[in-house]
Amino acid sequence: MPPAHPRHDLAPLLSSPVRLSIVAALAPAQKAEFAFIRDLVEITDSALSKQATTLEEAGLLLVTKGQVGRRPRTWLSLTAEGRSVYERHLQALRNIATLSAWEGDGEGAGG
Amino acid sequence: MAEFAERAAYAAQLTIATDTERAARRQGRWQARYFIGFAVLQLAFVPTVLLWHGPMAVAVATSVNSAAVMALVTYANRRPMTRRGFTRVHTTMIASWAVLYLAALQLGLHIFDGSVLFAAAGALACALPPALAAVHEIRISR
């Protein structure tokens, strides 16, 4: 039986570029402020809020609210499952890229 | 044709993920600045404690150091992003610094009392853990 194509490891939820960007921005972070992710991903408050809810409902993201001084703050962080899904998705993308390059080489060598 | 478009879409996804991750990691550079601030503080604080004796010295050194540590903590708390693993690095740095600081105090006040050379060595030793932590943060935030 041939090995499964790496695309089977892709997470359908992360096929949206905005959701993928949000998760990628949170990947190196323990936690990040809502506004920080909004500015980094270059989306509106409402768009981030909507996508964060989708990711939270899927168990990939955690939303916590608190205060810094007197100012209310919202922090986003990846759950352990979110991190694992993102890493698997990223690895699948890398594998697809390697496979594509290898197939490209093969085609080139074959003339 | 469709297969080519699919591959291009996957490649674009990979680029989005790696670029965004790199941009987010760069925002974690404040942690290096925090550790550098802590190291510089040691270079001033440790010689002051070891060479300037008396109740006035203790009062001034303690209040200046407390204010500086509070400023660093406030700075850290106001950052919008904390890098994953920062807590572990910070805890290790504080624990190492505490051991070296207590050793510098014991030796500096009881054995090398008034020695400028020892005060300088003690300051460098106490600045070492935050300096190493800063180097670590700079390396991984690239």
gemmi code that builds the backbone of each chain (N, CA, C; Angstrom):
import gemmi

chains = {
    "A": [
        ("MET", (0.858, -1.204, 0.000), (0.000, 0.000, 0.000), (0.892, 1.252, 0.000)),
        ("PRO", (0.688, 2.151, -0.948), (1.559, 3.343, -1.007), (1.290, 4.266, 0.188)),
        ("PRO", (2.302, 5.070, 0.600), (2.077, 5.981, 1.732), (1.049, 7.052, 1.362)),
        ("ALA", (0.269, 7.487, 2.380), (-0.777, 8.487, 2.127), (-0.136, 9.799, 1.698)),
        ("HIS", (-0.809, 10.508, 0.827), (-0.310, 11.819, 0.383), (-0.316, 12.771, 1.587)),
        ("PRO", (0.721, 13.631, 1.710), (0.778, 14.527, 2.880), (-0.425, 15.456, 3.032)),
        ("ARG", (-1.189, 15.668, 1.943), (-2.341, 16.591, 2.056), (-3.393, 16.053, 3.023)),
        ("HIS", (-3.344, 14.741, 3.299), (-4.317, 14.176, 4.247), (-4.067, 14.676, 5.665)),
        ("ASP", (-2.863, 15.188, 5.927), (-2.546, 15.712, 7.261), (-2.907, 17.192, 7.407)),
        ("LEU", (-3.369, 17.799, 6.344), (-3.734, 19.221, 6.424), (-5.015, 19.388, 7.245)),
        ("ALA", (-5.044, 20.462, 8.047), (-6.243, 20.743, 8.847), (-7.171, 21.625, 8.014)),
        ("PRO", (-8.387, 21.166, 7.705), (-9.297, 21.968, 6.881), (-9.546, 23.360, 7.466)),
        ("LEU", (-9.568, 23.451, 8.794), (-9.829, 24.741, 9.442), (-8.734, 25.761, 9.139)),
        ("LEU", (-7.507, 25.282, 8.893), (-6.388, 26.185, 8.650), (-6.191, 26.488, 7.160)),
        ("SER", (-7.138, 26.046, 6.335), (-7.005, 26.337, 4.899), (-7.323, 27.811, 4.619)),
        ("SER", (-8.007, 28.459, 5.568), (-8.265, 29.893, 5.412), (-6.989, 30.656, 5.758)),
        ("PRO", (-6.513, 31.531, 4.848), (-5.259, 32.264, 5.114), (-5.306, 33.094, 6.400)),
        ("VAL", (-6.477, 33.657, 6.700), (-6.582, 34.491, 7.910), (-6.444, 33.631, 9.166)),
        ("ARG", (-7.155, 32.506, 9.185), (-7.060, 31.615, 10.363), (-5.651, 31.063, 10.500)),
        ("LEU", (-5.046, 30.712, 9.360), (-3.672, 30.201, 9.400), (-2.722, 31.266, 9.951)),
        ("SER", (-2.917, 32.518, 9.529), (-2.060, 33.611, 10.006), (-2.228, 33.817, 11.508)),
        ("ILE", (-3.455, 33.745, 11.987), (-3.709, 33.930, 13.426), (-2.978, 32.847, 14.222)),
        ("VAL", (-3.126, 31.622, 13.778), (-2.495, 30.504, 14.486), (-0.970, 30.597, 14.381)),
        ("ALA", (-0.457, 30.992, 13.202), (0.996, 31.139, 13.021), (1.545, 32.247, 13.903)),
        ("ALA", (0.775, 33.332, 14.044), (1.219, 34.448, 14.897), (1.268, 34.027, 16.361)),
        ("LEU", (0.384, 33.103, 16.725), (0.346, 32.665, 18.129), (1.325, 31.523, 18.415)),
        ("ALA", (1.828, 30.889, 17.359), (2.683, 29.707, 17.539), (3.917, 29.969, 18.409)),
        ("PRO", (4.667, 31.080, 18.201), (5.845, 31.282, 19.054), (5.509, 31.948, 20.388)),
        ("ALA", (4.217, 32.205, 20.634), (3.837, 32.973, 21.832), (3.249, 32.091, 22.925)),
        ("GLN", (3.553, 32.489, 24.149), (2.889, 31.873, 25.306), (1.457, 32.416, 25.325)),
        ("LYS", (1.369, 33.745, 25.117), (0.079, 34.418, 24.955), (0.345, 35.751, 24.247)),
        ("ALA", (-0.673, 36.263, 23.598), (-0.512, 37.548, 22.905), (-1.798, 38.332, 23.024)),
        ("GLU", (-1.665, 39.651, 23.072), (-2.849, 40.499, 23.167), (-3.624, 40.492, 21.856)),
        ("PHE", (-4.927, 40.605, 22.001), (-5.845, 40.651, 20.851), (-5.375, 41.699, 19.836)),
        ("ALA", (-5.062, 42.901, 20.338), (-4.671, 44.004, 19.438), (-3.362, 43.697, 18.709)),
        ("PHE", (-2.470, 43.005, 19.375), (-1.189, 42.635, 18.766), (-1.423, 41.708, 17.563)),
        ("ILE", (-2.267, 40.705, 17.756), (-2.560, 39.764, 16.661), (-3.313, 40.485, 15.542)),
        ("ARG", (-4.265, 41.349, 15.924), (-5.035, 42.122, 14.929), (-4.087, 42.918, 14.019)),
        ("ASP", (-3.114, 43.596, 14.639), (-2.194, 44.428, 13.859), (-1.225, 43.582, 13.034)),
        ("LEU", (-0.770, 42.483, 13.611), (0.191, 41.623, 12.904), (-0.453, 40.972, 11.671)),
        ("VAL", (-1.694, 40.519, 11.854), (-2.382, 39.821, 10.759), (-3.076, 40.819, 9.808)),
        ("GLU", (-3.159, 42.072, 10.268), (-3.766, 43.147, 9.471), (-5.223, 42.863, 9.134)),
        ("ILE", (-6.006, 42.659, 10.196), (-7.455, 42.484, 10.012), (-8.187, 43.386, 11.007)),
        ("THR", (-9.493, 43.432, 10.874), (-10.281, 44.296, 11.767), (-10.577, 43.550, 13.064)),
        ("ASP", (-11.004, 44.303, 14.063), (-11.396, 43.714, 15.348), (-12.466, 42.635, 15.155)),
        ("SER", (-13.481, 42.986, 14.347), (-14.607, 42.047, 14.198), (-14.180, 40.780, 13.461)),
        ("ALA", (-13.300, 40.943, 12.468), (-12.836, 39.753, 11.733), (-12.025, 38.837, 12.650)),
        ("LEU", (-11.163, 39.455, 13.470), (-10.362, 38.632, 14.390), (-11.269, 37.966, 15.424)),
        ("SER", (-12.234, 38.723, 15.905), (-13.154, 38.186, 16.901), (-13.895, 36.963, 16.349)),
        ("LYS", (-14.341, 37.088, 15.104), (-15.096, 36.003, 14.467), (-14.210, 34.754, 14.298)),
        ("GLN", (-12.996, 34.995, 13.780), (-12.098, 33.853, 13.543), (-11.633, 33.234, 14.860)),
        ("ALA", (-11.422, 34.080, 15.870), (-10.992, 33.571, 17.180), (-12.080, 32.683, 17.782)),
        ("THR", (-13.340, 33.089, 17.604), (-14.461, 32.276, 18.113), (-14.491, 30.919, 17.401)),
        ("THR", (-14.292, 30.953, 16.079), (-14.289, 29.695, 15.308), (-13.178, 28.768, 15.811)),
        ("LEU", (-11.992, 29.343, 16.003), (-10.843, 28.534, 16.460), (-11.043, 28.068, 17.907)),
        ("GLU", (-11.682, 28.915, 18.711), (-11.929, 28.544, 20.112), (-12.946, 27.397, 20.179)),
        ("GLU", (-13.982, 27.488, 19.353), (-15.009, 26.431, 19.331), (-14.421, 25.097, 18.863)),
        ("ALA", (-13.387, 25.184, 18.018), (-12.736, 23.956, 17.530), (-11.704, 23.443, 18.539)),
        ("GLY", (-11.510, 24.189, 19.619), (-10.580, 23.752, 20.673), (-9.126, 24.055, 20.368)),
        ("LEU", (-8.876, 24.937, 19.378), (-7.491, 25.238, 19.001), (-6.952, 26.474, 19.708)),
        ("LEU", (-7.844, 27.314, 20.190), (-7.433, 28.609, 20.728), (-8.139, 28.898, 22.058)),
        ("LEU", (-7.441, 29.626, 22.910), (-7.988, 29.985, 24.216), (-8.056, 31.512, 24.300)),
        ("VAL", (-9.203, 32.018, 24.717), (-9.360, 33.474, 24.884), (-9.469, 33.763, 26.372)),
        ("THR", (-8.578, 34.623, 26.889), (-8.667, 34.990, 28.311), (-8.774, 36.498, 28.430)),
        ("LYS", (-9.551, 36.905, 29.403), (-9.737, 38.348, 29.619), (-9.171, 38.740, 30.964)),
        ("GLY", (-8.595, 39.930, 31.030), (-8.023, 40.407, 32.280), (-7.781, 41.893, 32.206)),
        ("GLN", (-6.923, 42.389, 33.068), (-6.636, 43.828, 33.099), (-5.150, 44.065, 33.250)),
        ("VAL", (-4.660, 45.122, 32.619), (-3.295, 45.601, 32.856), (-3.473, 47.008, 33.394)),
        ("GLY", (-3.220, 47.179, 34.687), (-3.554, 48.442, 35.339), (-5.068, 48.546, 35.379)),
        ("ARG", (-5.604, 49.616, 34.781), (-7.066, 49.761, 34.764), (-7.660, 49.382, 33.423)),
        ("ARG", (-6.767, 49.066, 32.480), (-7.255, 48.795, 31.123), (-7.625, 47.323, 30.931)),
        ("PRO", (-8.807, 47.060, 30.390), (-9.170, 45.664, 30.105), (-8.358, 45.138, 28.923)),
        ("ARG", (-7.966, 43.905, 29.002), (-7.169, 43.292, 27.936), (-7.725, 41.905, 27.609)),
        ("THR", (-7.583, 41.523, 26.342), (-7.956, 40.173, 25.923), (-6.713, 39.511, 25.361)),
        ("TRP", (-6.398, 38.339, 25.870), (-5.226, 37.608, 25.391), (-5.668, 36.366, 24.635)),
        ("LEU", (-4.915, 36.037, 23.628), (-5.162, 34.822, 22.850), (-3.966, 33.894, 23.012)),
        ("SER", (-4.242, 32.618, 23.068), (-3.134, 31.644, 23.107), (-3.596, 30.361, 22.447)),
        ("LEU", (-2.646, 29.588, 21.977), (-2.985, 28.304, 21.360), (-3.131, 27.257, 22.451)),
        ("THR", (-4.069, 26.353, 22.288), (-4.175, 25.217, 23.213), (-3.142, 24.172, 22.765)),
        ("ALA", (-2.942, 23.149, 23.576), (-1.998, 22.085, 23.200), (-2.459, 21.437, 21.891)),
        ("GLU", (-3.784, 21.276, 21.765), (-4.316, 20.671, 20.538), (-4.091, 21.604, 19.341)),
        ("GLY", (-4.291, 22.892, 19.579), (-4.090, 23.883, 18.516), (-2.659, 23.860, 18.014)),
        ("ARG", (-1.725, 23.777, 18.940), (-0.304, 23.739, 18.589), (0.006, 22.475, 17.776)),
        ("SER", (-0.569, 21.364, 18.238), (-0.307, 20.094, 17.568), (-0.911, 20.089, 16.151)),
        ("VAL", (-2.137, 20.609, 16.020), (-2.792, 20.670, 14.703), (-1.991, 21.568, 13.765)),
        ("TYR", (-1.520, 22.723, 14.292), (-0.746, 23.673, 13.467), (0.574, 23.036, 13.013)),
        ("GLU", (1.251, 22.362, 13.941), (2.545, 21.749, 13.577), (2.364, 20.662, 12.516)),
        ("ARG", (1.265, 19.892, 12.667), (0.992, 18.835, 11.686), (0.667, 19.453, 10.315)),
        ("HIS", (-0.098, 20.522, 10.345), (-0.478, 21.226, 9.111), (0.768, 21.771, 8.410)),
        ("LEU", (1.649, 22.394, 9.216), (2.870, 22.988, 8.667), (3.783, 21.906, 8.078)),
        ("GLN", (3.875, 20.794, 8.792), (4.716, 19.685, 8.319), (4.155, 19.122, 7.009)),
        ("ALA", (2.830, 19.036, 6.932), (2.201, 18.534, 5.702), (2.504, 19.479, 4.533)),
        ("LEU", (2.451, 20.790, 4.803), (2.766, 21.765, 3.740), (4.219, 21.615, 3.281)),
        ("ARG", (5.106, 21.421, 4.269), (6.537, 21.236, 3.918), (6.716, 19.964, 3.095)),
        ("ASN", (6.011, 18.901, 3.504), (6.123, 17.629, 2.782), (5.604, 17.763, 1.353)),
        ("ILE", (4.513, 18.510, 1.203), (3.957, 18.726, -0.147), (4.967, 19.504, -0.998)),
        ("ALA", (5.593, 20.523, -0.372), (6.584, 21.326, -1.108), (7.766, 20.458, -1.538)),
        ("THR", (8.215, 19.574, -0.625), (9.338, 18.675, -0.945), (8.946, 17.729, -2.073)),
        ("LEU", (7.726, 17.193, -1.948), (7.220, 16.249, -2.945), (7.125, 16.926, -4.317)),
        ("SER", (6.623, 18.174, -4.301), (6.477, 18.924, -5.557), (7.834, 19.169, -6.195)),
        ("ALA", (8.815, 19.540, -5.360), (10.159, 19.810, -5.880), (10.754, 18.538, -6.456)),
        ("TRP", (10.526, 17.422, -5.725), (11.083, 16.131, -6.158), (10.448, 15.700, -7.472)),
        ("GLU", (9.109, 15.864, -7.561), (8.402, 15.494, -8.802), (8.844, 16.389, -9.954)),
        ("GLY", (9.062, 17.691, -9.593), (9.526, 18.649, -10.612), (10.872, 18.243, -11.159)),
        ("ASP", (11.783, 17.824, -10.229), (13.119, 17.366, -10.633), (13.006, 16.152, -11.537)),
        ("GLY", (12.106, 15.251, -11.116), (11.919, 13.997, -11.868), (11.468, 14.299, -13.293)),
        ("GLU", (10.513, 15.260, -13.378), (10.008, 15.623, -14.707), (11.118, 16.236, -15.553)),
        ("GLY", (11.923, 17.091, -14.860), (13.020, 17.755, -15.572), (14.039, 16.749, -16.057)),
        ("ALA", (14.360, 15.747, -15.202), (15.372, 14.745, -15.556), (14.880, 13.879, -16.702)),
        ("GLY", (13.541, 13.632, -16.685), (12.958, 12.776, -17.712), (12.877, 13.495, -19.051)),
        ("GLY", (13.116, 14.793, -19.089), (13.075, 15.555, -20.331), (11.695, 16.148, -20.470)),
    ],
    "B": [
        ("MET", (-3.198, 21.561, -14.902), (-3.336, 22.981, -14.566), (-3.870, 23.168, -13.153)),
        ("ALA", (-4.926, 22.371, -12.862), (-5.542, 22.446, -11.532), (-4.549, 22.004, -10.463)),
        ("GLU", (-3.755, 20.987, -10.814), (-2.760, 20.483, -9.861), (-1.697, 21.545, -9.588)),
        ("PHE", (-1.323, 22.282, -10.623), (-0.331, 23.351, -10.475), (-0.871, 24.444, -9.546)),
        ("ALA", (-2.145, 24.802, -9.750), (-2.779, 25.840, -8.917), (-2.856, 25.382, -7.461)),
        ("GLU", (-3.148, 24.100, -7.268), (-3.242, 23.540, -5.913), (-1.883, 23.619, -5.213)),
        ("ARG", (-0.837, 23.259, -5.940), (0.519, 23.312, -5.378), (0.912, 24.741, -5.023)),
        ("ALA", (0.543, 25.665, -5.904), (0.853, 27.085, -5.662), (0.130, 27.568, -4.409)),
        ("ALA", (-1.100, 27.093, -4.220), (-1.875, 27.492, -3.040), (-1.222, 26.951, -1.765)),
        ("TYR", (-0.745, 25.719, -1.821), (-0.061, 25.122, -0.653), (1.233, 25.884, -0.350)),
        ("ALA", (1.968, 26.237, -1.421), (3.222, 26.978, -1.235), (2.944, 28.350, -0.615)),
        ("ALA", (1.833, 28.970, -1.059), (1.458, 30.279, -0.509), (1.121, 30.151, 0.971)),
        ("GLN", (0.428, 29.077, 1.325), (0.077, 28.832, 2.741), (1.336, 28.707, 3.595)),
        ("LEU", (2.314, 27.973, 3.062), (3.570, 27.768, 3.797), (4.283, 29.101, 4.000)),
        ("THR", (4.275, 29.938, 2.966), (4.911, 31.259, 3.055), (4.198, 32.133, 4.096)),
        ("ILE", (2.874, 32.114, 4.064), (2.089, 32.913, 5.029), (2.467, 32.489, 6.455)),
        ("ALA", (2.475, 31.181, 6.685), (2.730, 30.668, 8.038), (4.136, 31.036, 8.510)),
        ("THR", (5.145, 30.799, 7.681), (6.525, 31.059, 8.115), (6.789, 32.554, 8.286)),
        ("ASP", (6.250, 33.377, 7.376), (6.457, 34.830, 7.484), (5.776, 35.395, 8.734)),
        ("THR", (4.548, 34.956, 8.985), (3.812, 35.477, 10.149), (4.488, 35.041, 11.436)),
        ("GLU", (4.930, 33.781, 11.456), (5.609, 33.263, 12.659), (6.885, 34.060, 12.929)),
        ("ARG", (7.640, 34.340, 11.856), (8.893, 35.083, 12.006), (8.620, 36.502, 12.521)),
        ("ALA", (7.577, 37.125, 11.959), (7.215, 38.495, 12.385), (6.810, 38.497, 13.856)),
        ("ALA", (6.066, 37.490, 14.274), (5.634, 37.412, 15.682), (6.840, 37.186, 16.587)),
        ("ARG", (7.755, 36.336, 16.148), (8.945, 36.026, 16.956), (9.791, 37.288, 17.161)),
        ("ARG", (9.857, 38.114, 16.127), (10.649, 39.358, 16.230), (10.080, 40.288, 17.299)),
        ("GLN", (8.760, 40.217, 17.488), (8.126, 41.077, 18.494), (8.498, 40.639, 19.911)),
        ("GLY", (9.110, 39.473, 20.033), (9.512, 38.982, 21.348), (10.874, 39.516, 21.775)),
        ("ARG", (11.417, 40.457, 20.995), (12.750, 40.979, 21.318), (12.773, 41.829, 22.572)),
        ("TRP", (11.603, 42.262, 23.052), (11.578, 43.045, 24.285), (12.167, 42.232, 25.436)),
        ("GLN", (12.047, 40.905, 25.331), (12.558, 40.058, 26.419), (14.075, 40.168, 26.539)),
        ("ALA", (14.741, 40.328, 25.397), (16.195, 40.540, 25.411), (16.502, 41.882, 26.070)),
        ("ARG", (15.700, 42.907, 25.736), (15.912, 44.242, 26.336), (15.697, 44.184, 27.847)),
        ("TYR", (14.705, 43.417, 28.259), (14.422, 43.252, 29.691), (15.634, 42.639, 30.402)),
        ("PHE", (16.197, 41.581, 29.825), (17.349, 40.913, 30.442), (18.583, 41.822, 30.429)),
        ("ILE", (18.763, 42.591, 29.356), (19.900, 43.525, 29.297), (19.737, 44.575, 30.402)),
        ("GLY", (18.524, 45.061, 30.593), (18.251, 46.031, 31.660), (18.607, 45.454, 33.024)),
        ("PHE", (18.244, 44.213, 33.222), (18.526, 43.531, 34.487), (20.045, 43.403, 34.688)),
        ("ALA", (20.771, 43.061, 33.618), (22.229, 42.894, 33.704), (22.912, 44.222, 34.017)),
        ("VAL", (22.481, 45.280, 33.349), (23.075, 46.611, 33.577), (22.820, 47.055, 35.019)),
        ("LEU", (21.633, 46.750, 35.503), (21.280, 47.100, 36.883), (22.249, 46.439, 37.870)),
        ("GLN", (22.614, 45.197, 37.579), (23.539, 44.484, 38.487), (24.909, 45.151, 38.526)),
        ("LEU", (25.346, 45.660, 37.360), (26.672, 46.290, 37.290), (26.751, 47.528, 38.183)),
        ("ALA", (25.612, 48.159, 38.431), (25.599, 49.334, 39.304), (25.259, 48.956, 40.741)),
        ("PHE", (24.318, 48.018, 40.877), (23.780, 47.701, 42.205), (24.754, 46.906, 43.069)),
        ("VAL", (25.385, 45.874, 42.523), (26.250, 45.000, 43.336), (27.451, 45.767, 43.914)),
        ("PRO", (28.202, 46.554, 43.128), (29.315, 47.310, 43.730), (28.835, 48.306, 44.795)),
        ("THR", (27.651, 48.900, 44.561), (27.117, 49.854, 45.548), (26.892, 49.156, 46.884)),
        ("VAL", (26.282, 47.994, 46.854), (25.980, 47.252, 48.092), (27.278, 46.795, 48.768)),
        ("LEU", (28.251, 46.374, 47.968), (29.479, 45.816, 48.557), (30.457, 46.882, 49.056)),
        ("LEU", (30.461, 48.046, 48.404), (31.492, 49.041, 48.756), (30.987, 50.196, 49.618)),
        ("TRP", (29.689, 50.444, 49.546), (29.153, 51.583, 50.299), (28.434, 51.045, 51.531)),
        ("HIS", (29.052, 51.173, 52.688), (28.489, 50.578, 53.904), (27.658, 51.585, 54.706)),
        ("GLY", (26.882, 51.055, 55.648), (26.106, 51.898, 56.553), (24.629, 51.875, 56.249)),
        ("PRO", (23.797, 52.341, 57.192), (22.345, 52.299, 57.033), (21.858, 53.132, 55.841)),
        ("MET", (22.529, 54.259, 55.591), (22.154, 55.116, 54.464), (22.347, 54.364, 53.141)),
        ("ALA", (23.495, 53.649, 53.051), (23.804, 52.879, 51.837), (22.738, 51.821, 51.606)),
        ("VAL", (22.369, 51.114, 52.669), (21.361, 50.045, 52.544), (20.034, 50.653, 52.074)),
        ("ALA", (19.653, 51.785, 52.711), (18.372, 52.421, 52.363), (18.360, 52.872, 50.902)),
        ("VAL", (19.434, 53.540, 50.483), (19.487, 54.061, 49.101), (19.542, 52.910, 48.093)),
        ("ALA", (20.468, 51.955, 48.344), (20.646, 50.848, 47.391), (19.366, 50.024, 47.270)),
        ("THR", (18.722, 49.740, 48.412), (17.508, 48.922, 48.379), (16.375, 49.647, 47.653)),
        ("SER", (16.205, 50.941, 47.944), (15.081, 51.634, 47.297), (15.331, 51.837, 45.800)),
        ("VAL", (16.575, 52.144, 45.428), (16.863, 52.324, 43.988), (16.687, 50.991, 43.256)),
        ("ASN", (17.192, 49.908, 43.878), (17.064, 48.592, 43.236), (15.600, 48.171, 43.131)),
        ("SER", (14.824, 48.401, 44.199), (13.402, 48.032, 44.172), (12.676, 48.803, 43.077)),
        ("ALA", (12.979, 50.099, 42.972), (12.322, 50.916, 41.940), (12.687, 50.408, 40.551)),
        ("ALA", (13.969, 50.054, 40.371), (14.412, 49.570, 39.057), (13.755, 48.230, 38.719)),
        ("VAL", (13.667, 47.330, 39.716), (13.032, 46.027, 39.470), (11.547, 46.229, 39.161)),
        ("MET", (10.890, 47.142, 39.879), (9.468, 47.430, 39.620), (9.276, 47.969, 38.201)),
        ("ALA", (10.217, 48.827, 37.783), (10.132, 49.384, 36.423), (10.268, 48.264, 35.390)),
        ("LEU", (11.186, 47.333, 35.650), (11.380, 46.210, 34.715), (10.137, 45.318, 34.672)),
        ("VAL", (9.557, 45.056, 35.856), (8.361, 44.195, 35.930), (7.188, 44.871, 35.209)),
        ("THR", (7.037, 46.189, 35.422), (5.955, 46.932, 34.747), (6.150, 46.879, 33.238)),
        ("TYR", (7.402, 47.071, 32.815), (7.733, 47.001, 31.385), (7.333, 45.632, 30.821)),
        ("ALA", (7.693, 44.564, 31.557), (7.389, 43.202, 31.095), (5.880, 42.967, 31.034)),
        ("ASN", (5.151, 43.449, 32.043), (3.700, 43.216, 32.087), (2.940, 43.952, 30.996)),
        ("ARG", (3.518, 45.032, 30.493), (2.814, 45.822, 29.481), (3.110, 45.370, 28.046)),
        ("ARG", (3.983, 44.405, 27.896), (4.286, 43.937, 26.533), (3.097, 43.161, 25.982)),
        ("PRO", (2.800, 43.326, 24.688), (1.615, 42.658, 24.141), (1.807, 41.172, 23.841)),
        ("MET", (3.067, 40.723, 23.839), (3.287, 39.303, 23.515), (4.406, 38.731, 24.364)),
        ("THR", (4.172, 37.564, 24.903), (5.210, 36.882, 25.661), (5.582, 35.619, 24.909)),
        ("ARG", (6.877, 35.490, 24.638), (7.329, 34.329, 23.884), (7.170, 33.061, 24.707)),
        ("ARG", (6.869, 31.981, 24.006), (6.729, 30.686, 24.639), (8.091, 30.282, 25.209)),
        ("GLY", (8.116, 29.869, 26.465), (9.376, 29.444, 27.082), (10.021, 30.554, 27.897)),
        ("PHE", (9.444, 31.774, 27.832), (10.024, 32.907, 28.559), (10.007, 32.655, 30.069)),
        ("THR", (8.913, 32.100, 30.580), (8.787, 31.854, 32.024), (9.916, 30.946, 32.509)),
        ("ARG", (10.216, 29.904, 31.743), (11.278, 28.963, 32.132), (12.640, 29.669, 32.138)),
        ("VAL", (12.916, 30.439, 31.083), (14.193, 31.162, 30.989), (14.298, 32.175, 32.139)),
        ("HIS", (13.204, 32.872, 32.396), (13.193, 33.896, 33.444), (13.416, 33.269, 34.823)),
        ("THR", (12.727, 32.161, 35.090), (12.867, 31.487, 36.389), (14.300, 30.993, 36.581)),
        ("THR", (14.872, 30.409, 35.540), (16.258, 29.919, 35.614), (17.210, 31.083, 35.864)),
        ("MET", (16.963, 32.204, 35.172), (17.830, 33.373, 35.325), (17.757, 33.912, 36.753)),
        ("ILE", (16.549, 34.055, 37.283), (16.378, 34.610, 38.632), (17.022, 33.682, 39.671)),
        ("ALA", (16.828, 32.367, 39.515), (17.396, 31.415, 40.471), (18.929, 31.482, 40.443)),
        ("SER", (19.521, 31.520, 39.253), (20.985, 31.594, 39.128), (21.497, 32.919, 39.693)),
        ("TRP", (20.781, 33.996, 39.369), (21.183, 35.314, 39.864), (21.132, 35.345, 41.396)),
        ("ALA", (20.068, 34.770, 41.984), (19.906, 34.795, 43.446), (21.077, 34.069, 44.128)),
        ("VAL", (21.471, 32.921, 43.584), (22.594, 32.152, 44.154), (23.876, 32.981, 44.080)),
        ("LEU", (24.132, 33.561, 42.905), (25.358, 34.356, 42.719), (25.336, 35.632, 43.573)),
        ("TYR", (24.180, 36.250, 43.686), (24.073, 37.484, 44.473), (24.313, 37.204, 45.953)),
        ("LEU", (23.722, 36.128, 46.465), (23.927, 35.772, 47.885), (25.395, 35.420, 48.136)),
        ("ALA", (26.012, 34.697, 47.191), (27.432, 34.350, 47.326), (28.293, 35.612, 47.302)),
        ("ALA", (27.968, 36.543, 46.389), (28.723, 37.798, 46.307), (28.586, 38.601, 47.595)),
        ("LEU", (27.381, 38.618, 48.164), (27.161, 39.345, 49.423), (27.962, 38.718, 50.567)),
        ("GLN", (27.882, 37.387, 50.675), (28.584, 36.677, 51.755), (30.089, 36.908, 51.666)),
        ("LEU", (30.636, 36.679, 50.489), (32.089, 36.819, 50.306), (32.515, 38.290, 50.372)),
        ("GLY", (31.730, 39.136, 49.754), (32.088, 40.557, 49.672), (32.004, 41.279, 50.992)),
        ("LEU", (31.090, 40.873, 51.847), (30.933, 41.563, 53.130), (31.745, 40.920, 54.246)),
        ("HIS", (32.104, 39.636, 54.106), (32.804, 38.944, 55.184), (34.261, 38.598, 54.893)),
        ("ILE", (34.588, 38.354, 53.651), (35.979, 37.960, 53.335), (36.708, 39.056, 52.552)),
        ("PHE", (36.050, 39.587, 51.520), (36.715, 40.605, 50.675), (36.151, 41.999, 50.959)),
        ("ASP", (35.948, 42.293, 52.216), (35.320, 43.562, 52.593), (36.120, 44.755, 52.048)),
        ("GLY", (35.471, 45.609, 51.291), (36.103, 46.818, 50.761), (36.934, 46.600, 49.508)),
        ("SER", (36.990, 45.369, 49.022), (37.806, 45.098, 47.825), (37.060, 45.545, 46.557)),
        ("VAL", (37.649, 46.505, 45.860), (37.050, 47.018, 44.617), (37.071, 45.928, 43.540)),
        ("LEU", (38.194, 45.178, 43.539), (38.343, 44.106, 42.548), (37.239, 43.058, 42.716)),
        ("PHE", (36.988, 42.683, 44.003), (35.942, 41.675, 44.232), (34.564, 42.239, 43.872)),
        ("ALA", (34.346, 43.522, 44.194), (33.048, 44.143, 43.868), (32.810, 44.103, 42.355)),
        ("ALA", (33.878, 44.367, 41.585), (33.755, 44.331, 40.124), (33.470, 42.907, 39.643)),
        ("ALA", (34.205, 41.942, 40.240), (33.996, 40.537, 39.849), (32.579, 40.095, 40.236)),
        ("GLY", (32.127, 40.494, 41.415), (30.772, 40.145, 41.878), (29.707, 40.737, 40.962)),
        ("ALA", (29.933, 41.981, 40.534), (28.965, 42.636, 39.641), (28.881, 41.882, 38.313)),
        ("LEU", (30.055, 41.509, 37.794), (30.071, 40.775, 36.518), (29.397, 39.412, 36.656)),
        ("ALA", (29.692, 38.733, 37.807), (29.093, 37.408, 38.034), (27.567, 37.520, 38.115)),
        ("CYS", (27.082, 38.553, 38.809), (25.624, 38.721, 38.956), (24.966, 39.161, 37.644)),
        ("ALA", (25.740, 39.834, 36.793), (25.190, 40.272, 35.509), (25.200, 39.139, 34.478)),
        ("LEU", (25.961, 38.086, 34.780), (26.107, 36.993, 33.814), (24.785, 36.266, 33.487)),
        ("PRO", (23.995, 35.824, 34.506), (22.741, 35.117, 34.150), (21.802, 35.942, 33.257)),
        ("PRO", (21.527, 37.237, 33.605), (20.658, 37.990, 32.683), (21.300, 38.226, 31.319)),
        ("ALA", (22.642, 38.375, 31.287), (23.306, 38.590, 29.996), (23.167, 37.341, 29.112)),
        ("LEU", (23.351, 36.160, 29.718), (23.195, 34.916, 28.944), (21.749, 34.749, 28.472)),
        ("ALA", (20.807, 35.112, 29.358), (19.379, 35.024, 28.979), (19.094, 35.966, 27.809)),
        ("ALA", (19.717, 37.157, 27.820), (19.522, 38.119, 26.724), (20.064, 37.543, 25.411)),
        ("VAL", (21.245, 36.929, 25.473), (21.844, 36.328, 24.270), (20.917, 35.236, 23.722)),
        ("HIS", (20.378, 34.420, 24.642), (19.448, 33.343, 24.256), (18.213, 33.933, 23.546)),
        ("GLU", (17.654, 34.994, 24.120), (16.441, 35.599, 23.540), (16.734, 36.206, 22.168)),
        ("ILE", (17.900, 36.855, 22.042), (18.252, 37.471, 20.751), (18.380, 36.372, 19.692)),
        ("ARG", (19.024, 35.273, 20.095), (19.256, 34.177, 19.146), (17.937, 33.597, 18.641)),
        ("ILE", (16.977, 33.363, 19.559), (15.764, 32.696, 19.089), (14.702, 33.647, 18.518)),
        ("SER", (14.926, 34.970, 18.697), (13.924, 35.888, 18.127), (14.311, 36.325, 16.711)),
        ("ARG", (15.351, 35.748, 16.148), (15.768, 36.101, 14.776), (14.799, 35.572, 13.752)),
    ],
}
model = gemmi.Model(1)
for chain_id, residues in chains.items():
    chain = gemmi.Chain(chain_id)
    for i, (resn, *xyz) in enumerate(residues, 1):
        res = gemmi.Residue()
        res.name, res.seqid = resn, gemmi.SeqId(i, " ")
        for name, pos in zip(("N", "CA", "C"), xyz):
            atom = gemmi.Atom()
            atom.name, atom.element = name, gemmi.Element(name[0])
            atom.pos, atom.b_iso = gemmi.Position(*pos), 0.0
            res.add_atom(atom)
        chain.add_residue(res)
    model.add_chain(chain)
structure = gemmi.Structure()
structure.add_model(model)
structure.setup_entities()
